[in-house]
Amino acid sequence: MILHYFSSARWEEWGLYERPVIREAMPVLVDEDLCFEEAAGPRATVVMNLWLRELPVSGAPSPKSWRTYAQALKGWAEFLGARRIPVFADRQRLRDALSLYAEYRLSGPLEVRLSPASWNLAVKDALVLLPVGGG
C-alpha cells in the first residue's frame, strides 16, 4: 500500500475543469496496483480515504494528525493484507485479527513495536473500520 500526501500543484495540467476539493497535505492511501475499484466495486482504500478526508471536521484539524492516523491505518491494512484478511471481513474475524495485531505490535520484532500511546491510536483506527452488528 502506498501512502501519498495530496498536492494540487499544477492541477491545471491534469485535464480537470476545476481544482480538486481535497485539502493540501491530505493523506491518500492507494493499493500497489494504483487501482481504486474492481469489477465487484470500490476497494477498501476508497472507504479509508473517505474517512481520512473527514478528519478535519471530526476533531483532527492538523495535517500532523492526519499523517499519524493515515500511517496507523496503513499499518493495520497491510497487516490484514499479509494475512489475506479483507479490511471489511466479518466482525469476529476482524476481532481475532486485532488480537494478533496486538501481539505483533506490542511484542513482535523491535522494528514494528508500538508505544502504548501509539497502540491506542492504532486500535482506534482499526475499530472505526469494524463492521457494526453481530457480523
C-alpha positions in Angstrom: 0.0 0.0 0.0 1.2 3.5 -0.9 0.7 6.5 1.4 0.7 9.7 -0.6 0.1 13.3 0.6 -2.1 15.3 -1.8 -0.8 18.4 -3.5 -2.8 20.4 -6.0 0.4 21.8 -7.6 -0.1 22.0 -11.4 -3.6 20.7 -11.2 -4.5 22.6 -14.4 -2.4 20.1 -16.3 -4.5 17.1 -15.1 -7.3 17.7 -17.6 -9.8 18.8 -14.9 -12.3 21.7 -15.1 -11.6 22.9 -11.6 -9.2 22.3 -8.7 -10.0 19.1 -6.8 -11.7 19.7 -3.5 -9.1 17.9 -1.3 -7.1 19.7 1.3 -3.4 20.2 0.8 -1.3 17.5 2.5 -4.3 15.2 3.0 -3.1 11.6 3.1 -4.3 9.3 0.3 -3.9 5.5 0.5 -3.5 3.7 -2.8 -3.1 0.0 -3.5 0.2 -1.1 -5.1 -1.5 -1.5 -8.5 -2.8 2.1 -8.3 -6.5 0.9 -8.7 -9.4 2.1 -6.5 -12.0 -0.4 -7.7 -12.6 -3.8 -9.2 -15.4 -5.4 -11.1 -17.1 -6.0 -7.7 -16.9 -2.3 -6.9 -14.8 0.1 -4.8 -11.8 -1.3 -2.9 -11.3 -0.7 0.9 -8.9 2.2 0.1 -11.9 4.2 -1.2 -13.6 4.0 2.2 -10.4 4.5 4.1 -9.7 7.7 2.1 -13.2 9.0 2.7 -12.6 8.5 6.4 -9.3 10.3 6.2 -10.8 13.2 4.3 -13.4 13.7 7.1 -10.7 14.0 9.8 -10.6 17.8 9.6 -14.3 18.1 10.5 -14.3 15.2 13.0 -11.9 16.7 15.6 -8.5 16.3 13.9 -7.8 19.6 12.1 -4.0 19.3 12.0 -2.1 17.8 9.0 0.2 16.2 11.5 -2.7 14.3 13.0 -3.9 13.3 9.5 -0.5 11.8 8.8 -0.5 9.9 12.1 -3.9 8.4 11.5 -3.0 7.5 7.9 0.1 5.8 9.0 -1.7 3.8 11.7 -4.5 2.9 9.2 -1.9 1.8 6.6 -0.2 -0.4 9.1 -3.4 -2.1 10.0 -4.5 -2.6 6.4 -1.1 -4.1 5.5 -1.2 -6.4 8.5 -4.6 -7.7 7.3 -3.5 -8.0 3.7 -0.4 -10.0 4.6 -2.8 -12.5 6.3 -5.3 -12.4 3.5 -8.0 -10.9 5.7 -10.2 -8.4 4.0 -10.3 -5.0 5.6 -14.1 -5.4 5.8 -14.2 -9.1 6.9 -16.9 -10.1 9.4 -16.7 -8.7 12.9 -15.4 -11.9 14.6 -12.6 -12.4 12.0 -11.5 -8.8 12.5 -11.6 -9.1 16.3 -9.4 -12.2 16.0 -7.1 -10.3 13.7 -6.9 -7.4 16.2 -5.8 -9.8 18.8 -3.0 -11.0 16.5 -2.2 -7.4 15.7 -1.8 -6.6 19.4 0.7 -9.4 19.9 2.6 -8.4 16.7 2.8 -4.7 17.5 3.4 -5.0 21.3 5.8 -7.9 21.4 6.8 -8.7 17.8 10.1 -7.6 16.1 11.5 -4.4 17.5 11.0 -2.5 14.3 7.2 -3.0 14.4 6.6 -2.5 18.1 4.5 0.5 19.2 4.5 2.6 22.3 1.3 2.3 24.4 0.1 5.7 23.1 0.7 4.7 19.5 -1.0 1.3 20.2 -4.1 3.2 21.4 -4.2 5.2 18.2 -3.8 2.1 16.0 -6.6 0.3 17.8 -8.9 3.3 17.5 -8.3 3.3 13.7 -8.9 -0.4 13.5 -12.1 -0.2 15.5 -13.5 2.5 13.2 -13.4 0.0 10.4 -15.0 -2.9 12.2 -18.5 -3.8 10.9 -21.4 -2.7 13.1 -23.6 -5.5 14.4 -23.1 -9.2 15.0 -21.4 -9.8 11.6 
